[in-house]
């Protein structure tokens, strides 16, 4: 059966469409239920009640106390609040440990702490699969380490990190640990006790909720200095009138994806493996980035060796296929991906990357169509640019 004419969207790691049930849930809070949740009259109380229901939904996914969930403006703010908030709360501990493949929000916060707050940062390398060795993280710990930050799953190459093992070692040494779980949500278990983490970042628009909303889990005994000062919202940890509609959507979206997580993961893993095998069979020189097994169900990242990834993407766009070369936060940058460099790709090879990320709406027919179009796109680019061959 032919596909209906619509774009094939394979960039779910960048952002996701809002789920129809999420849109339905948030609509009243853009219209009649527009109250400020800090107000005590009925309109405000109803907004406040909706806010706390969403907090309970997120806490339910995390297995946490409701007062440990802090709503933010997105995953980047959550990462910054985690790193800077903990570091500023422990002025005598001047050392931070993270990895070379973290999201730019974590690496940017770490650099800011280095440059403007006098922190020392240890960047633990990863192996060629894109996985960090827990022993290397432990070896980097010092008596003055204030925090360890290791992402749960990588946004570019999809590799899953041994966070629970690292967390056990950190806890034994009294060092708090943060994990960026933005890409892991909907695919991996986010129970904070099983992970053993003290802080965990989430983003709404990666899980079929609106953009501009995120959350940070903060374990009760973790000291945190707020980055945004003003009101007493979010237990004094993040001032500012809350984005009620976005928060409601985030709660509903996380609940929905958790309900269907097992089935979605099984289906997307099969589609991902079909996509990877098909590309490797049909495109000479295609090189998979990241571990074959320890990767997110929806991630397929390749380097194509002798053609620019951006040029391949433009060819695919002509066929209404949307993908990316890596993190959307670096779109348009001339610098090679720090993640690909960290796993040993050369700068030249890193520029040939294409990332295909599947999501709940992705179908088998769409994958089959991409397996027809992608080899042709690469062949066209190679024919047009013989100097790169």
SVG drawing of the C-alpha trace seen along z (x, -y; Angstrom):
<svg xmlns="http://www.w3.org/2000/svg" viewBox="-13 -39 55 45">
<polyline fill="none" stroke="black" stroke-width="0.4" points="0.0,0.0 1.5,-3.4 2.1,-5.9 -0.1,-9.0 1.9,-12.0 3.3,-13.4 6.8,-14.1 8.7,-11.2 10.0,-12.6 13.1,-10.9 14.3,-13.6 12.5,-12.7 15.7,-13.2 15.4,-16.8 11.7,-17.3 8.5,-15.5 4.9,-16.4 2.5,-17.1 0.4,-14.0 -3.4,-14.6 -4.3,-13.6 -1.7,-16.1 -3.1,-18.8 -6.6,-18.1 -5.4,-18.2 -3.5,-21.5 -6.1,-23.4 -8.2,-24.6 -5.1,-26.1 -4.5,-28.3 -8.1,-29.5 -10.6,-29.5 -8.3,-28.1 -5.6,-30.7 -5.2,-31.5 -1.9,-32.2 -1.3,-29.1 0.1,-31.3 -3.3,-33.2 -5.7,-32.1 -9.0,-32.7 -10.8,-29.9 -9.2,-30.5 -5.7,-30.4 -6.5,-27.4 -7.7,-25.4 -4.4,-26.2 -2.5,-25.3 -4.4,-22.0 -3.5,-21.2 0.1,-22.0 0.3,-19.6 -1.5,-16.9 1.2,-17.1 3.9,-17.1 2.3,-13.9 2.4,-12.4 6.1,-13.1 6.9,-11.9 5.0,-8.7 7.2,-8.0 10.4,-8.7 9.3,-6.9 10.0,-10.0 8.3,-12.3 6.2,-15.0 8.2,-17.8 11.4,-16.5 10.1,-17.5 11.0,-21.1 9.5,-22.4 11.7,-24.4 11.7,-25.9 13.3,-22.9 16.1,-20.3 18.9,-22.9 17.7,-24.9 17.3,-21.7 20.9,-20.7 22.2,-24.2 20.2,-24.2 21.6,-20.8 25.3,-21.6 25.4,-25.3 22.9,-24.9 24.8,-22.1 28.2,-23.7 27.1,-27.0 25.6,-25.2 29.0,-23.6 31.5,-26.4 34.3,-24.4 34.0,-21.6 35.6,-23.0 35.7,-19.9 33.1,-18.5 33.3,-15.3 31.4,-14.8 32.1,-13.1 33.2,-14.2 29.9,-13.3 27.4,-15.2 24.8,-17.5 26.0,-21.0 23.8,-22.2 25.9,-20.2 29.2,-21.0 28.3,-24.7 27.4,-24.8 30.7,-23.1 32.7,-25.6 30.9,-28.5 31.7,-27.1 35.4,-26.7 35.7,-30.2 33.6,-32.3 33.5,-30.3 36.9,-28.8 35.7,-25.2 38.0,-22.4 36.3,-20.0 37.4,-16.5 36.1,-15.3 36.1,-11.5 36.6,-10.1 34.5,-7.3 35.5,-4.3 35.0,-3.9 31.4,-2.7 30.6,-5.9 30.3,-4.4 32.1,-5.6 33.9,-3.2 32.5,-3.5 36.0,-2.8 37.3,-5.9 34.6,-8.0 35.4,-6.6 39.1,-7.2 38.4,-10.9 36.7,-11.5 38.4,-13.7 37.7,-14.7 36.5,-18.1 34.2,-16.7 30.8,-18.3 29.0,-16.5 29.2,-13.9 27.1,-14.4 26.7,-11.5 23.9,-11.4 21.6,-8.3 21.6,-8.1 23.4,-10.2 21.4,-12.5 23.6,-12.1 24.6,-8.4 22.1,-6.9 24.5,-5.0 23.2,-4.1 25.5,-4.8 26.0,-2.6 24.5,-5.3 23.3,-3.0 26.7,-1.4 28.4,-4.8 25.8,-6.1 26.5,-3.2 30.1,-4.1 29.3,-7.8 26.9,-7.2 29.5,-5.0 31.8,-8.0 29.2,-10.6 29.3,-12.4 25.9,-13.4 25.2,-12.4 23.2,-14.0 22.0,-12.4 20.6,-14.1 17.7,-11.7 16.2,-13.9 16.7,-11.4 16.1,-8.4 12.5,-9.3 10.0,-7.0 12.7,-4.4 14.5,-3.6 13.5,-3.0 13.6,-6.4 13.0,-5.2 15.5,-7.4 16.0,-4.9 16.9,-2.1 19.2,-4.5 20.5,-5.7 20.8,-9.3 20.3,-12.5 19.3,-14.8 17.7,-14.0 16.8,-16.2 13.8,-15.9 12.4,-17.9 8.8,-18.1 9.2,-18.4 11.2,-15.2 8.2,-13.2 5.3,-14.6 4.6,-17.6 4.9,-21.3 8.2,-23.1 9.4,-25.4 8.9,-23.1 11.1,-20.7 11.7,-19.2 14.5,-18.5 14.3,-15.8 16.2,-16.9 16.5,-14.3 15.4,-15.7 18.8,-15.7 20.5,-17.4 21.5,-21.1 20.7,-23.4 21.0,-27.1 18.4,-28.6 19.5,-30.2 16.4,-32.3 15.5,-34.5 12.2,-36.3 9.2,-34.5 8.9,-31.4 7.6,-29.1 8.8,-25.5 9.7,-25.3 12.0,-28.3 14.2,-26.5 13.0,-28.2 11.2,-31.6 8.7,-32.7 5.1,-32.1 4.8,-28.5 3.9,-27.5 0.8,-25.7 -0.3,-24.6 3.2,-23.2 3.5,-21.5 0.1,-19.9 1.2,-18.6 4.5,-17.4 2.7,-15.3 0.2,-13.8 2.9,-13.0 5.2,-11.3 2.4,-9.2 1.3,-8.2 4.8,-7.2 5.4,-5.2 2.1,-3.3 3.2,-2.2 7.0,-2.1 7.5,1.7 5.5,2.0 7.0,-1.1 10.6,0.0 10.1,3.4 8.5,2.0 11.1,-0.8 14.0,1.6 12.9,3.8 12.5,0.9 15.8,-0.6 17.7,2.7 15.9,3.0 17.0,-0.5 20.6,0.0 20.9,3.3 19.4,1.9 21.7,-1.1 24.8,1.0 23.8,3.3 22.9,0.6 25.3,-2.2 29.0,-1.5 31.2,-2.8 28.4,-3.5 29.8,-3.5 27.5,-3.1 28.2,-5.4 27.9,-4.0 27.3,-0.6 25.0,1.8 23.3,3.2 23.6,0.5 21.7,-2.2 18.3,-3.7 15.6,-1.9 15.0,-4.9 18.6,-5.9 20.6,-5.2 23.6,-7.4 26.0,-7.0 29.0,-8.5 29.2,-8.2 32.9,-8.7 33.2,-10.9 30.1,-13.1 29.0,-15.9 26.1,-14.9 24.3,-18.3 24.3,-17.7 22.7,-14.3 20.1,-15.9 19.2,-18.4 18.9,-15.6 16.5,-13.8 14.5,-16.9 13.7,-17.0 12.1,-13.6 10.2,-14.9 12.4,-13.0 13.5,-15.0 16.6,-14.0 19.6,-15.7 23.4,-15.5 23.4,-15.4 22.3,-17.6 19.8,-20.4 21.7,-22.7 24.6,-22.7 22.7,-23.0 24.5,-25.4 27.8,-25.2 30.9,-24.6 32.5,-22.7 32.5,-18.9 30.4,-17.0 32.2,-16.8 30.5,-13.4 31.9,-12.0 35.3,-13.3 35.1,-11.7 34.5,-8.3 37.5,-8.6 36.0,-9.9 38.2,-12.4 36.9,-15.9 36.6,-15.2 34.6,-12.0 32.4,-13.7 31.2,-16.1 29.7,-13.2 27.3,-12.2 23.6,-11.7 21.3,-10.9 18.0,-9.2 15.8,-9.0 12.5,-7.2 9.5,-7.9 6.1,-6.6 4.5,-7.7 7.2,-6.0 5.9,-3.2 7.4,-0.2 6.4,-1.6 8.3,-4.8 11.5,-2.9 11.2,-0.9 10.7,-4.2 13.8,-5.7 15.8,-2.6 14.8,-3.3 15.6,-7.0 18.8,-7.2 21.1,-5.1 19.9,-7.1 20.6,-10.4 24.1,-9.3 24.8,-8.1 23.6,-11.4 25.8,-13.4 28.8,-11.2 28.3,-11.6 28.0,-15.3 31.1,-15.7 33.8,-13.3 36.5,-15.3 35.3,-13.8 35.4,-10.2"/>
</svg>
